[in-house]
Amino acid sequence: RRAERETVALARLETVRPEAIRYLNRLSDLLFVLARVLARADGQGEVLWQHARRHG
């Protein structure tokens, strides 16, 4: 995801092919899903994101 964010930021300053951003997005999705599959196969539980609520 970091590479994708950096590429999007660069695209605000320079010409970046949209295919590059799309590729990085799909790659990050794939790696995320693979990590979940491997964790499940290894018997590890799901790590859920906890939203930090703002007070105020």
Order of alpha helices (4+ residues) and beta strands (2+ residues): alpha-alpha
